[in-house]
Amino acid sequence: MRGYLVLRVIAKLLIPFILVFGLYVQFHGDFGPGGGFQAGVIVAAAIIFHALIYGLPRTRLVVPEWVVETLVAAGLLLYIAVGIASMLMGGGFLDYSVLMHDPVHGQHRGILLVELGVGISVAGVMLMIFYMFAGRSRTPDSEK
């Protein structure tokens, strides 16, 4: 994509807005449409867009595979930690009402943290799938 200057400039302008929109969807999810899954896909799409314009090797320098693997594990651990914390505070697994002094605040805090864990994991899994498919080597037609 070295010859496509317009695409590179447009991507450089759009990627930050896509990431901010992903954050908006993440933190607006408990008030309206959206949430962790949608936000994770939007954030992953921004990074995949970067890979399509600038190339996979450069994107792997920006977001290495160890970061992607860490995202998957961190999101899952956050989800589980919220469930265990609610059990330790006297409620059931993912019973958010016990997380704060007021059950309504506890519900809000719990769903926010769980959706954050889902968003982090989904972004990581989407990027991992993309890295696996985009990074595979292709066999020439003559070897098939």
C-alpha positions in Angstrom: 0.0 0.0 0.0 3.0 2.3 -0.3 1.5 3.9 -3.5 -1.8 4.7 -2.0 -1.1 7.9 -0.2 -4.8 8.9 0.1 -5.8 5.7 1.8 -2.9 6.0 4.2 -3.9 9.5 5.2 -7.6 8.7 5.5 -6.7 5.6 7.7 -4.5 7.8 9.9 -7.5 10.1 10.4 -10.2 7.5 10.8 -8.5 5.0 13.1 -8.6 7.2 16.2 -12.2 8.1 15.6 -13.1 4.4 15.2 -11.3 3.6 18.5 -13.1 6.4 20.3 -16.4 5.2 18.9 -15.6 1.7 20.3 -15.1 3.3 23.7 -18.4 5.1 23.4 -20.2 1.9 22.6 -18.5 0.2 25.5 -19.4 2.6 28.1 -22.8 3.5 26.7 -23.9 -0.1 26.6 -25.7 -0.1 29.9 -27.8 2.9 28.9 -28.7 2.0 25.3 -27.8 -0.3 22.4 -24.2 -1.5 22.6 -21.9 -3.1 25.1 -18.9 -5.3 25.4 -19.3 -7.5 22.3 -20.0 -4.6 19.9 -17.3 -2.5 21.3 -14.8 -5.3 21.1 -15.6 -5.9 17.5 -15.3 -2.1 16.7 -11.9 -1.9 18.4 -10.7 -5.0 16.6 -12.0 -3.6 13.3 -9.9 -0.5 13.7 -6.8 -2.5 14.2 -7.7 -4.8 11.3 -8.2 -1.7 9.2 -4.7 -0.6 10.2 -3.4 -4.0 9.0 -5.1 -3.7 5.7 -3.7 -0.3 4.9 -0.2 -0.5 6.4 0.4 -4.2 6.3 0.3 -7.0 8.8 4.0 -6.8 9.8 3.7 -3.2 10.8 0.4 -3.9 12.7 2.1 -6.7 14.6 4.7 -4.2 15.7 1.9 -1.9 17.0 -0.2 -4.6 18.6 2.1 -7.7 19.1 0.6 -11.2 19.5 1.5 -11.3 23.2 -0.7 -8.3 23.7 -3.6 -9.9 21.9 -3.2 -13.1 24.0 -3.1 -11.0 27.2 -6.3 -9.2 26.2 -8.1 -12.5 25.8 -7.0 -13.7 29.2 -7.4 -10.3 31.0 -11.0 -9.9 29.8 -11.9 -13.4 31.0 -10.2 -12.9 34.3 -12.1 -9.6 34.8 -15.4 -11.3 34.1 -14.6 -14.1 36.6 -13.3 -11.7 39.2 -16.6 -9.8 39.3 -18.5 -13.1 39.7 -16.2 -14.3 42.5 -16.2 -10.8 44.2 -20.0 -10.9 44.3 -19.9 -14.4 45.8 -17.4 -13.3 48.5 -19.7 -10.4 49.4 -22.6 -12.7 50.1 -24.4 -12.9 46.8 -24.5 -15.4 44.0 -22.1 -15.6 41.1 -22.6 -12.3 39.1 -25.2 -11.0 41.6 -24.1 -7.4 41.2 -26.4 -5.9 43.8 -24.0 -6.8 46.6 -21.0 -5.0 45.0 -21.9 -1.6 46.4 -23.8 -0.2 49.4 -26.8 0.5 47.2 -28.1 -2.4 45.1 -28.8 -0.1 42.1 -25.2 1.2 42.2 -24.0 -2.3 42.6 -25.9 -3.4 39.5 -24.5 -0.5 37.5 -20.9 -1.2 38.6 -21.1 -4.9 38.1 -22.6 -4.8 34.5 -20.0 -2.1 33.6 -17.1 -4.3 34.7 -18.5 -7.5 33.1 -19.2 -5.7 29.8 -15.6 -4.3 30.0 -14.3 -7.8 30.4 -16.4 -9.0 27.5 -15.2 -6.1 25.3 -11.5 -6.8 26.1 -11.9 -10.5 25.4 -13.8 -10.1 22.1 -11.3 -7.6 20.8 -8.5 -10.0 21.6 -10.2 -13.0 20.0 -11.1 -11.1 16.9 -7.5 -9.9 16.5 -6.2 -13.4 17.2 -8.4 -14.9 14.5 -7.3 -12.2 12.1 -3.6 -12.7 12.8 -4.0 -16.4 12.4 -5.7 -16.2 9.0 -3.9 -13.2 7.6 -0.5 -14.5 8.7 -0.7 -18.0 7.2 1.4 -18.8 4.3 -0.2 -19.7 1.0 0.8 -22.6 -1.1 1.3 -21.9 -4.8 -1.3 -23.5 -7.2 1.4 -25.7 -8.7 1.9 -27.5 -5.3 -1.8 -28.4 -4.8 
